[in-house]
């Protein structure tokens, strides 16, 4: 391969490629990619992501401030978060382009995959799984997918398959923090070894087949080889984790879930998420809050789903506000724990829902709060409530903040306007 003789005194694009023999090789970050004699800024990148999604939305008039910018006046729901005001941002007037269907659009919360009236023919990879694909091998668990009551989740693989969520808190705690027996460790290691040998066999057969294929199919097969090698590396990493002791944590295993109080259930799962990050067991987490019974909350008599369809009834709105304030407060408590442990600057934390107005099943004007990640917060980014700004732009900002060289995510048109690092 002939390597071009670059003049390193001029500035090069970060996307400059070495070309030769039909191969394009992307260059790493070089000194020549900044002006001559300029120092490369040392920016600490976020390494973690936590996405909390709400099946029943948040009442926007109580959530969204009436004023925008850094001098915004806090809304009813945000008053309790003013001690950490500089740690989070509010986004209004945004949604996923091409996503509709009310409740059935849950699958698109983190993938932003367009659908037709909620019927997504084939989903695309969710942002948490794209992060885990590139960086998940660095921890025992590449990602953690949780749901407060059932296995359904908004986390999807690259081929559009839903990843069933962990919904039993006790089992999840055991998986994360209780060491397996010697017998179980041996069984896991053997399963991993079998998986690796299967990859070897399949790879050999595919290589033999490759000689008989046309150029287009060979390219497709080569891409497949790449994914196989990636899987093999993950299997090797998993085998190394089998015999490592799991971290000890200062938390009693959850034995009885308060199923009449969805806010308390949310708290338990967020506590597990916090410990998972603090022990570096995983770095990419989603939690879907589905909306169980809330009769255990003082002053609440109706079920969560019924309250979300309030029709602007004052009595229902009063009860709904008690529930949603609890949801917001638990999210805030989670942020405070991350900040105390000095994890927040390296962790992007998102709170959102596929429903902007649950009462009318509207998927526009999605509620969005996000914190951490080294962004400059303490602001309300107010976009057009009628002509919504693409929320996938925020997702692309997240990916680039992690250091991933993504040009687009789903229907993004660029990174989110108004964000500063």
Secondary structure by P-SEA (a helix, b strand, c coil): cccccccccbbbbcccccccccbbbbbccccccccccccccccccccbbbbbbbcccccccccccccccccccccccccccccccccbbbbcccccccccccccccccccccccccccccccccccaaaaaaacccccccccbbbbbcccccccccccccccccccccaaaaaaaccccccaaaaaaaaaaaaaaaaaaaaaaaaaaaacccccaaaaaaaaaaaaaaaaaaaaaaaaaaaccccccccccccccccccccaaaaaaaaaaaaaaaaaacccccbbbbbccccccccccccccaaaaaaccccaaaaaaaaaaaaaaaaaaaaaaaaaaaacccccbbbbbbbcccccccccccccbbbbbcccccccccccccccccccaaaaaaaaaaaaccccccccccccccccccc
